[in-house]
């Protein structure tokens, strides 16, 4: 598990989740999920998060490419809130390169 959140290789992308102040879970992709979360918090992220500011970064999982990240993001966005969090937690096992906030 990559506890510092650094990409396992130069082409890796992260699919991340965070909770918004209205309780919804936002899903996105980034090369640096912590920096992207900071952008959302500062109001310079997505339009959705300017109206629903983030309150907590739930974590992220690394995938091998931008294409894989986009596919996983779409799949997770189709899931209900609880299932998205479950999917992230399933990726946060010792044999996956993921990071979850504690």
N, C-alpha and C positions, 0 to 999 in steps of 0.2 A: 504494500500500500504506500502511496506517495503522500506522506503527511504534510509536506511543504507545498503541495499543489503544483509542483513544476511538471511540465510536459515530459512524458517518458522519452520522446524523440522530437525532432524538429518539425515533423509534419503532423503531429498530433493536434487534435481539437478536443475541447471539452463540451459536454452537454451539462448545463447547470440548472439547478432549481433554487428559487428563493420564494419566501412567503411575503406577501404584500400586506399592507395595513388593513385591508378589507378581508383578509383570511385566504384569498386565492393564492394559488401557487403559479408562479411565472416560470416558464421554461425557455431557455435560450442556448446559443452556442457561442464560444469564444476561444481564442488562443490562450488568453490569460483570464480565467474566470473571476479571480479576485479583483483585478483591475476593472473588468466589465461590471461587476457588482457595484464597485465604487462609482462608476459612471452613472449607473441607474440611481444610486443614492443621491448623487449630485444633481439629478434632474436632466442629465445629458444622454440618457439611454433611450429606450423606446418610448413612444407616445403613451402607451398603456401605463408605464411606470411613473410617468410624470403625474398622471391622475391618481395612481395607486402606488405610492412610494413603498419600496421594499423595507421590511423590518428585520429579516433574518435570512442569511444565506444558508440554505439547507445542505448544499454540497454539489459535487459534480463527479462525472466519470469521464475518463479519457477514451477517445476512439482514434483510429489510425489516420483519418483524413477528414477534410471538410465535408466531403460527400457523405461519409458515414455519419458524421455529426448531424447533418441536415436530415438524414433518414431517421435517425434515432429521435431527434427533436420532434419530427412530425408524428412518429409513433407514440411518443410520450404525451404529446398534446392531445391526442385522441382519448387518452385515459382520464378517468375522474381523479380528483385531487389525491385521495388516499392511495390509489393504484400508482400514481406517479411517484409518490414518496416511497412506496413499497419497491418499485422498480429501481429507484436510486439506491435504497438500502441493500437490495439484492446485489447490486454492482459493487458495493463497499465491502466485499469479503476479501480476505487476505490474498486471494489469487487474482484479483482485479486491481487495476491501477485507478483508484478513485479516492475522493476525499469527501468526508462528511463532517459538518460542524457538530460539535458536541455540546 
